[in-house]
Amino acid sequence: MPVWTLGGYHIPAPVARELNKVLGIDDSPYEDLRVFWAVNNWLVDNNKLHILCRCHEWPPTRDGMPRMFFFTQFHQWCAGSTRPEVPEREEDLHVKRWLEENGATDVQWVALDDYYGFTRGGTRPWKCNRAQFEWKYVSTAEELFGDKEEREKIDESMAAWKLAQAAKEREVIARYYAERDNKVGATSSYLEAR
């Protein structure tokens, strides 16, 4: 399975909060390990798509503290091959200077393998609506799915979706056997047998 090796800078969470104030980013609704949502929104709005922001406790030990990462290098490699070296480049130093010019202190370079899911959503920032990640606790089915009539509509649409998925699966299986057996009529005969 491919692994991403990332290179970038990280700063402590309190420094990140101060940086956000300077940049005009409202991060008040976010806890320290979720502040990157607001920062990625700002990066997209300001066309800084070469920087991916994430938060994590660093170092990844019991003594780790929340830090904000600004990744600028992304290298994919596979097990069995040589892990790429990720030295600071001139383009990376531009990002470091930008952070420092906006008040960031304790800016540190790091190269790490992404076993934390930083690149799960890709290697470029994307806009995030915090509301889509909010959890709402409900106590009854009516609160969760609406009234009985609404729940029945949901059940009917789920049943129709399952039937459509089953038909697609049968079609894919039939094509597989037709190609495998190299028989022209295998597709229709398999579907008729089902």
Accessible surface in RSA format (square Angstrom, percent):
REM  Atomic radii and reference values for relative SASA: ProtOr
REM  Chains: A
REM  Algorithm: Lee & Richards
REM  Probe-radius: 1.40
REM  Slices: 20
REM RES _ NUM      All-atoms   Total-Side   Main-Chain    Non-polar    All polar
REM                ABS   REL    ABS   REL    ABS   REL    ABS   REL    ABS   REL
RES MET A   1   199.30 103.2 147.39  97.5  51.91 123.6 118.13 100.4  81.18 107.5
RES PRO A   2    69.51  50.7  55.35  50.5  14.17  51.5  55.35  45.7  14.17  88.0
RES VAL A   3    23.14  15.2  19.50  17.7   3.64   8.8  23.14  20.1   0.00   0.0
RES TRP A   4    70.76  28.4  69.36  33.6   1.40   3.3  54.85  29.2  15.90  25.8
RES THR A   5     0.00   0.0   0.00   0.0   0.00   0.0   0.00   0.0   0.00   0.0
RES LEU A   6     0.00   0.0   0.00   0.0   0.00   0.0   0.00   0.0   0.00   0.0
RES GLY A   7     0.00   0.0   0.00   N/A   0.00   0.0   0.00   0.0   0.00   0.0
RES GLY A   8     0.00   0.0   0.00   N/A   0.00   0.0   0.00   0.0   0.00   0.0
RES TYR A   9     0.30   0.1   0.27   0.2   0.03   0.1   0.27   0.2   0.03   0.0
RES HIS A  10     7.85   4.3   7.85   5.5   0.00   0.0   3.94   4.1   3.91   4.6
RES ILE A  11     0.00   0.0   0.00   0.0   0.00   0.0   0.00   0.0   0.00   0.0
RES PRO A  12    25.54  18.6  25.48  23.2   0.06   0.2  25.54  21.1   0.00   0.0
RES ALA A  13     8.07   7.4   6.28   9.7   1.79   4.1   7.82  11.0   0.25   0.7
RES PRO A  14    95.91  69.9  88.21  80.4   7.71  28.0  94.19  77.8   1.73  10.7
RES VAL A  15    25.93  17.1  23.72  21.5   2.21   5.3  25.62  22.3   0.31   0.8
RES ALA A  16     2.13   2.0   2.13   3.3   0.00   0.0   2.13   3.0   0.00   0.0
RES ARG A  17    52.95  22.2  52.47  26.7   0.47   1.1  31.76  43.4  21.18  12.8
RES GLU A  18    93.19  53.5  92.82  70.2   0.37   0.9  41.87  81.0  51.32  41.9
RES LEU A  19     2.02   1.1   0.96   0.7   1.06   2.7   1.38   1.0   0.64   1.7
RES ASN A  20     0.60   0.4   0.60   0.6   0.00   0.0   0.38   0.9   0.22   0.2
RES LYS A  21   143.89  70.2 121.35  74.5  22.54  53.7  84.06  75.7  59.84  63.7
RES VAL A  22    93.26  61.4  60.39  54.7  32.87  79.2  68.34  59.4  24.92  67.6
RES LEU A  23    29.04  16.2  10.86   7.8  18.18  45.7  15.76  11.1  13.28  35.7
RES GLY A  24    65.62  80.9   0.00   N/A  65.62  80.9  35.00  96.1  30.61  68.6
RES ILE A  25    16.44   9.4   5.22   3.9  11.22  27.0   9.20   6.6   7.24  19.6
RES ASP A  26   101.98  71.4  82.39  82.0  19.58  46.3  44.23 104.1  57.75  57.6
RES ASP A  27    16.64  11.7  15.67  15.6   0.96   2.3   0.00   0.0  16.64  16.6
RES SER A  28    91.35  77.2  59.33  79.2  32.02  73.8  50.46 107.4  40.89  57.3
RES PRO A  29    65.87  48.0  42.70  38.9  23.16  84.2  56.60  46.7   9.27  57.6
RES TYR A  30    22.87  10.7  16.57   9.4   6.30  16.4   4.22   3.2  18.65  23.0
RES GLU A  31   112.69  64.7  99.24  75.1  13.45  32.0  42.09  81.4  70.61  57.6
RES ASP A  32    55.74  39.0  48.54  48.3   7.20  17.0   8.92  21.0  46.81  46.7
RES LEU A  33    50.32  28.0  49.07  35.1   1.25   3.1  49.07  34.5   1.25   3.4
RES ARG A  34   102.61  43.1 102.61  52.3   0.00   0.0  10.66  14.6  91.95  55.7
RES VAL A  35     3.40   2.2   3.40   3.1   0.00   0.0   3.40   3.0   0.00   0.0
RES PHE A  36    26.73  13.4  26.73  16.6   0.00   0.0  26.73  16.2   0.00   0.0
RES TRP A  37    32.95  13.2  32.62  15.8   0.33   0.8  26.84  14.3   6.11   9.9
RES ALA A  38     8.79   8.1   4.87   7.5   3.92   8.9   6.61   9.3   2.18   5.8
RES VAL A  39     1.71   1.1   1.71   1.5   0.00   0.0   1.71   1.5   0.00   0.0
RES ASN A  40     4.23   2.9   4.23   4.1   0.00   0.0   1.00   2.4   3.23   3.1
RES ASN A  41    29.16  20.1  29.16  28.2   0.00   0.0   9.90  23.8  19.26  18.6
RES TRP A  42    45.70  18.3  42.49  20.6   3.21   7.5  36.68  19.6   9.02  14.6
RES LEU A  43     0.00   0.0   0.00   0.0   0.00   0.0   0.00   0.0   0.00   0.0
RES VAL A  44    41.59  27.4  30.76  27.9  10.83  26.1  30.76  26.7  10.83  29.4
RES ASP A  45    95.34  66.8  58.00  57.7  37.34  88.3  26.77  63.0  68.57  68.4
RES ASN A  46    67.97  46.9  47.67  46.1  20.30  48.9  11.25  27.1  56.72  54.8
RES ASN A  47   118.05  81.4 100.92  97.5  17.13  41.2  28.07  67.6  89.98  87.0
RES LYS A  48    54.99  26.8  54.99  33.7   0.00   0.0  12.54  11.3  42.45  45.2
RES LEU A  49    76.36  42.5  73.88  52.9   2.48   6.2  74.91  52.6   1.44   3.9
RES HIS A  50    96.03  52.5  91.44  63.6   4.59  11.7  70.89  73.1  25.14  29.3
RES ILE A  51     2.20   1.3   2.20   1.6   0.00   0.0   2.20   1.6   0.00   0.0
RES LEU A  52     0.00   0.0   0.00   0.0   0.00   0.0   0.00   0.0   0.00   0.0
RES CYS A  53     0.00   0.0   0.00   0.0   0.00   0.0   0.00   0.0   0.00   0.0
RES ARG A  54    19.54   8.2  19.54  10.0   0.00   0.0   7.02   9.6  12.52   7.6
RES CYS A  55    14.62  11.1   1.87   2.1  12.75  30.0   0.40   1.0  14.22  15.3
RES HIS A  56    48.59  26.6  46.50  32.3   2.09   5.4  32.26  33.2  16.33  19.0
RES GLU A  57    72.90  41.9  71.53  54.1   1.37   3.3  12.00  23.2  60.89  49.7
RES TRP A  58    45.63  18.3  42.78  20.7   2.85   6.7  29.11  15.5  16.52  26.8
RES PRO A  59    69.42  50.6  69.42  63.3   0.00   0.0  69.42  57.3   0.00   0.0
RES PRO A  60    68.22  49.7  37.54  34.2  30.68 111.5  44.66  36.9  23.56 146.4
RES THR A  61    82.01  58.3  62.19  63.0  19.82  47.2  71.43  95.9  10.58  16.0
RES ARG A  62   243.33 102.2 203.08 103.5  40.25  95.8  85.39 116.7 157.94  95.7
RES ASP A  63   121.19  84.9 102.67 102.2  18.52  43.8  33.87  79.7  87.32  87.1
RES GLY A  64     9.63  11.9   0.00   N/A   9.63  11.9   0.00   0.0   9.63  21.6
RES MET A  65   125.89  65.2 125.89  83.3   0.00   0.0 100.10  85.1  25.79  34.2
RES PRO A  66    32.00  23.3  30.60  27.9   1.40   5.1  30.60  25.3   1.40   8.7
RES ARG A  67    25.49  10.7  23.79  12.1   1.70   4.1   5.60   7.7  19.89  12.1
RES MET A  68     2.73   1.4   2.54   1.7   0.19   0.5   2.54   2.2   0.19   0.3
RES PHE A  69     0.00   0.0   0.00   0.0   0.00   0.0   0.00   0.0   0.00   0.0
RES PHE A  70     0.48   0.2   0.48   0.3   0.00   0.0   0.48   0.3   0.00   0.0
RES PHE A  71     0.02   0.0   0.02   0.0   0.00   0.0   0.02   0.0   0.00   0.0
RES THR A  72    15.88  11.3   4.49   4.6  11.39  27.1   4.49   6.0  11.39  17.2
RES GLN A  73     5.12   2.9   2.84   2.1   2.29   5.4   2.29   4.9   2.84   2.2
RES PHE A  74    35.34  17.7  11.50   7.1  23.84  62.0  11.50   7.0  23.84  68.2
RES HIS A  75    57.54  31.4  54.31  37.8   3.23   8.3  39.30  40.5  18.24  21.2
RES GLN A  76   101.08  56.5  68.58  50.1  32.51  77.4  16.06  34.2  85.02  64.5
RES TRP A  77    43.51  17.5  35.78  17.3   7.72  18.1  43.51  23.2   0.00   0.0
RES CYS A  78    65.92  49.9  64.45  71.9   1.46   3.4  22.54  57.1  43.38  46.8
RES ALA A  79    81.47  74.9  58.24  89.9  23.23  52.8  60.71  85.5  20.76  55.0
RES GLY A  80    90.57 111.7   0.00   N/A  90.57 111.7  45.43 124.7  45.14 101.1
RES SER A  81    61.52  52.0  40.62  54.2  20.90  48.2  48.95 104.2  12.58  17.6
RES THR A  82   124.52  88.6 103.43 104.9  21.09  50.3  73.97  99.4  50.54  76.4
RES ARG A  83    87.20  36.6  78.74  40.1   8.46  20.1  41.35  56.5  45.85  27.8
RES PRO A  84    34.24  25.0  24.28  22.1   9.96  36.2  34.13  28.2   0.12   0.7
RES GLU A  85   147.03  84.4 130.97  99.1  16.06  38.2  56.77 109.8  90.26  73.7
RES VAL A  86     9.78   6.4   0.00   0.0   9.78  23.6   0.63   0.5   9.15  24.8
RES PRO A  87    88.04  64.2  77.78  70.9  10.26  37.3  87.66  72.4   0.38   2.3
RES GLU A  88    71.40  41.0  45.81  34.7  25.59  60.9  10.86  21.0  60.54  49.4
RES ARG A  89    91.21  38.3  84.04  42.8   7.17  17.1  46.24  63.2  44.97  27.3
RES GLU A  90    95.47  54.8  87.96  66.5   7.51  17.9  49.90  96.5  45.57  37.2
RES GLU A  91    96.71  55.5  92.54  70.0   4.17   9.9  55.74 107.8  40.97  33.4
RES ASP A  92     0.00   0.0   0.00   0.0   0.00   0.0   0.00   0.0   0.00   0.0
RES LEU A  93    54.77  30.5  54.71  39.1   0.06   0.2  54.71  38.4   0.06   0.2
RES HIS A  94   104.80  57.3  98.88  68.7   5.92  15.1  67.99  70.1  36.81  42.8
RES VAL A  95     5.04   3.3   3.63   3.3   1.40   3.4   5.04   4.4   0.00   0.0
RES LYS A  96    58.00  28.3  58.00  35.6   0.00   0.0  11.73  10.6  46.27  49.3
RES ARG A  97    98.57  41.4  97.77  49.8   0.80   1.9  54.75  74.8  43.82  26.6
RES TRP A  98    39.92  16.0  38.54  18.7   1.39   3.3  32.33  17.2   7.59  12.3
RES LEU A  99     0.00   0.0   0.00   0.0   0.00   0.0   0.00   0.0   0.00   0.0
RES GLU A 100    82.62  47.4  66.63  50.4  15.98  38.1  24.22  46.9  58.39  47.7
RES GLU A 101   141.17  81.0 101.27  76.6  39.90  95.0  48.92  94.6  92.25  75.3
RES ASN A 102    30.52  21.0  28.07  27.1   2.45   5.9   2.32   5.6  28.20  27.3
RES GLY A 103    48.36  59.6   0.00   N/A  48.36  59.6  33.09  90.8  15.27  34.2
RES ALA A 104     4.55   4.2   0.00   0.0   4.55  10.3   0.16   0.2   4.38  11.6
RES THR A 105    86.68  61.6  81.72  82.8   4.96  11.8  72.01  96.7  14.67  22.2
RES ASP A 106    72.59  50.8  50.19  50.0  22.41  53.0  30.42  71.6  42.17  42.1
RES VAL A 107    17.04  11.2   0.38   0.3  16.66  40.1   0.38   0.3  16.66  45.2
RES GLN A 108    77.44  43.3  73.20  53.5   4.25  10.1  27.25  58.0  50.19  38.1
RES TRP A 109    64.97  26.1  38.24  18.5  26.73  62.8  34.20  18.2  30.77  49.9
RES VAL A 110    17.08  11.2  13.38  12.1   3.70   8.9  17.08  14.8   0.00   0.0
RES ALA A 111    39.78  36.6  16.61  25.6  23.17  52.7  16.61  23.4  23.17  61.4
RES LEU A 112    11.38   6.3   8.01   5.7   3.38   8.5  11.38   8.0   0.00   0.0
RES ASP A 113    27.43  19.2  20.78  20.7   6.65  15.7   2.89   6.8  24.55  24.5
RES ASP A 114    19.43  13.6   2.59   2.6  16.84  39.8   0.58   1.4  18.85  18.8
RES TYR A 115   153.45  71.6 118.76  67.6  34.69  90.3 101.66  76.4  51.79  63.8
RES TYR A 116    70.63  33.0  42.57  24.2  28.06  73.0  30.05  22.6  40.58  50.0
RES GLY A 117    23.22  28.6   0.00   N/A  23.22  28.6  11.45  31.4  11.77  26.4
RES PHE A 118     6.73   3.4   6.07   3.8   0.66   1.7   6.73   4.1   0.00   0.0
RES THR A 119    17.03  12.1   7.21   7.3   9.82  23.4   0.67   0.9  16.35  24.7
RES ARG A 120   199.99  84.0 162.56  82.9  37.42  89.1  79.74 109.0 120.24  72.9
RES GLY A 121    46.32  57.1   0.00   N/A  46.32  57.1  23.87  65.5  22.45  50.3
RES GLY A 122    32.03  39.5   0.00   N/A  32.03  39.5  30.45  83.6   1.57   3.5
RES THR A 123    29.51  21.0  25.22  25.6   4.29  10.2   4.81   6.5  24.71  37.4
RES ARG A 124   117.98  49.5 114.51  58.4   3.47   8.3  46.25  63.2  71.73  43.5
RES PRO A 125     8.25   6.0   0.00   0.0   8.25  30.0   0.00   0.0   8.25  51.3
RES TRP A 126    98.83  39.7  94.19  45.6   4.64  10.9  96.32  51.4   2.51   4.1
RES LYS A 127   108.68  53.0  90.06  55.3  18.61  44.3  68.35  61.5  40.32  43.0
RES CYS A 128     9.37   7.1   2.22   2.5   7.15  16.8   4.06  10.3   5.32   5.7
RES ASN A 129    93.37  64.4  82.65  79.9  10.73  25.8  29.48  71.0  63.89  61.8
RES ARG A 130    80.08  33.6  76.96  39.2   3.11   7.4  16.09  22.0  63.99  38.8
RES ALA A 131    67.54  62.1  51.45  79.4  16.09  36.6  53.45  75.3  14.10  37.3
RES GLN A 132   114.56  64.1  75.20  55.0  39.36  93.7  39.35  83.8  75.22  57.0
RES PHE A 133    81.89  41.0  64.19  39.8  17.70  46.0  69.73  42.3  12.16  34.8
RES GLU A 134    95.14  54.6  70.99  53.7  24.15  57.5  35.85  69.3  59.29  48.4
RES TRP A 135   214.31  86.0 191.41  92.6  22.90  53.8 166.55  88.8  47.76  77.5
RES LYS A 136   165.07  80.5 139.46  85.6  25.62  61.0  93.11  83.8  71.96  76.7
RES TYR A 137   195.44  91.2 169.02  96.2  26.42  68.7 131.82  99.1  63.62  78.4
RES VAL A 138    48.57  32.0  16.80  15.2  31.77  76.6  20.99  18.2  27.58  74.8
RES SER A 139    99.13  83.8  60.70  81.0  38.43  88.5  54.22 115.5  44.91  62.9
RES THR A 140    64.83  46.1  54.58  55.3  10.25  24.4  60.99  81.9   3.84   5.8
RES ALA A 141    49.32  45.3  37.14  57.3  12.17  27.7  41.43  58.3   7.89  20.9
RES GLU A 142    95.29  54.7  88.14  66.7   7.16  17.0  45.97  88.9  49.32  40.3
RES GLU A 143    97.85  56.2  68.77  52.0  29.08  69.2  40.23  77.8  57.62  47.0
RES LEU A 144   105.32  58.7  80.98  57.9  24.33  61.2  82.01  57.6  23.31  62.7
RES PHE A 145    92.65  46.4  84.56  52.4   8.09  21.1  90.65  55.0   2.00   5.7
RES GLY A 146    28.33  34.9   0.00   N/A  28.33  34.9  25.68  70.5   2.65   5.9
RES ASP A 147    88.10  61.7  81.18  80.8   6.92  16.4  37.46  88.2  50.64  50.5
RES LYS A 148   134.66  65.7 131.42  80.6   3.24   7.7  74.88  67.4  59.78  63.7
RES GLU A 149   112.55  64.6 108.71  82.2   3.84   9.1  34.80  67.3  77.75  63.5
RES GLU A 150    76.41  43.9  75.81  57.4   0.59   1.4  19.28  37.3  57.13  46.6
RES ARG A 151    58.20  24.4  57.40  29.3   0.80   1.9  18.45  25.2  39.75  24.1
RES GLU A 152    80.77  46.4  79.85  60.4   0.92   2.2  30.61  59.2  50.17  41.0
RES LYS A 153   115.20  56.2 110.72  67.9   4.48  10.7  67.97  61.2  47.23  50.3
RES ILE A 154    65.72  37.4  64.13  47.8   1.58   3.8  65.71  47.3   0.01   0.0
RES ASP A 155    93.42  65.4  87.16  86.8   6.25  14.8  28.29  66.6  65.13  65.0
RES GLU A 156   122.50  70.3 113.27  85.7   9.23  22.0  47.81  92.5  74.69  61.0
RES SER A 157    68.28  57.7  56.36  75.2  11.92  27.5  49.53 105.5  18.75  26.3
RES MET A 158    89.33  46.3  89.15  59.0   0.19   0.4  59.06  50.2  30.28  40.1
RES ALA A 159    52.62  48.4  47.17  72.8   5.45  12.4  51.66  72.8   0.96   2.5
RES ALA A 160    59.93  55.1  51.22  79.0   8.71  19.8  54.94  77.4   4.99  13.2
RES TRP A 161   140.82  56.5 134.82  65.3   6.00  14.1 119.23  63.6  21.59  35.0
RES LYS A 162   124.90  60.9 119.09  73.1   5.82  13.8  63.89  57.5  61.01  65.0
RES LEU A 163   131.39  73.2 126.93  90.8   4.46  11.2 127.60  89.6   3.79  10.2
RES ALA A 164    47.88  44.0  39.38  60.8   8.49  19.3  46.61  65.6   1.27   3.4
RES GLN A 165    57.32  32.1  57.32  41.9   0.00   0.0   9.45  20.1  47.87  36.3
RES ALA A 166    37.72  34.7  33.69  52.0   4.04   9.2  36.66  51.6   1.06   2.8
RES ALA A 167    45.00  41.4  40.25  62.1   4.76  10.8  41.18  58.0   3.82  10.1
RES LYS A 168   126.49  61.7 124.39  76.3   2.10   5.0  78.24  70.4  48.26  51.4
RES GLU A 169   105.11  60.3 102.04  77.2   3.07   7.3  34.94  67.6  70.17  57.3
RES ARG A 170    91.55  38.4  91.55  46.7   0.00   0.0  21.32  29.1  70.23  42.6
RES GLU A 171    82.78  47.5  82.78  62.6   0.00   0.0  15.83  30.6  66.94  54.7
RES VAL A 172    83.68  55.1  82.65  74.8   1.03   2.5  82.65  71.8   1.03   2.8
RES ILE A 173    70.84  40.3  69.61  51.9   1.22   2.9  70.84  51.0   0.00   0.0
RES ALA A 174     0.15   0.1   0.00   0.0   0.15   0.3   0.00   0.0   0.15   0.4
RES ARG A 175   110.17  46.3 109.69  55.9   0.49   1.2  47.99  65.6  62.18  37.7
RES TYR A 176   122.43  57.2 118.19  67.2   4.24  11.0  88.17  66.3  34.26  42.2
RES TYR A 177    79.00  36.9  79.00  44.9   0.00   0.0  32.45  24.4  46.55  57.4
RES ALA A 178    14.90  13.7  12.30  19.0   2.60   5.9  12.64  17.8   2.26   6.0
RES GLU A 179   134.65  77.3 111.36  84.2  23.29  55.5  50.57  97.8  84.09  68.7
RES ARG A 180   143.80  60.4 109.85  56.0  33.95  80.8  51.49  70.4  92.31  55.9
RES ASP A 181    55.49  38.9  35.32  35.2  20.17  47.7  10.85  25.5  44.64  44.5
RES ASN A 182   135.89  93.7 113.16 109.4  22.72  54.7  22.99  55.3 112.90 109.1
RES LYS A 183   130.07  63.5 120.67  74.0   9.40  22.4  72.62  65.4  57.45  61.2
RES VAL A 184   154.16 101.4 127.75 115.7  26.40  63.6 135.26 117.5  18.90  51.3
RES GLY A 185    44.65  55.1   0.00   N/A  44.65  55.1  35.06  96.2   9.59  21.5
RES ALA A 186    15.79  14.5   9.74  15.0   6.05  13.8  13.98  19.7   1.81   4.8
RES THR A 187    41.23  29.3  41.23  41.8   0.00   0.0  32.49  43.6   8.74  13.2
RES SER A 188    60.69  51.3  56.47  75.4   4.22   9.7  41.24  87.8  19.45  27.3
RES SER A 189    62.67  53.0  56.07  74.8   6.60  15.2  43.00  91.6  19.68  27.6
RES TYR A 190    45.78  21.4  40.77  23.2   5.01  13.0  41.50  31.2   4.28   5.3
RES LEU A 191    71.57  39.9  58.88  42.1  12.69  31.9  59.13  41.5  12.43  33.5
RES GLU A 192   144.55  83.0 109.52  82.9  35.02  83.4  53.23 103.0  91.32  74.6
RES ALA A 193    87.32  80.3  44.80  69.1  42.52  96.7  57.12  80.4  30.20  80.0
RES ARG A 194   175.06  73.5 116.35  59.3  58.72 139.8  29.54  40.4 145.52  88.2
END  Absolute sums over single chains surface
CHAIN  1 A    12742.0      10476.4       2265.6       7082.5       5659.6
END  Absolute sums over all chains
TOTAL         12742.0      10476.4       2265.6       7082.5       5659.6
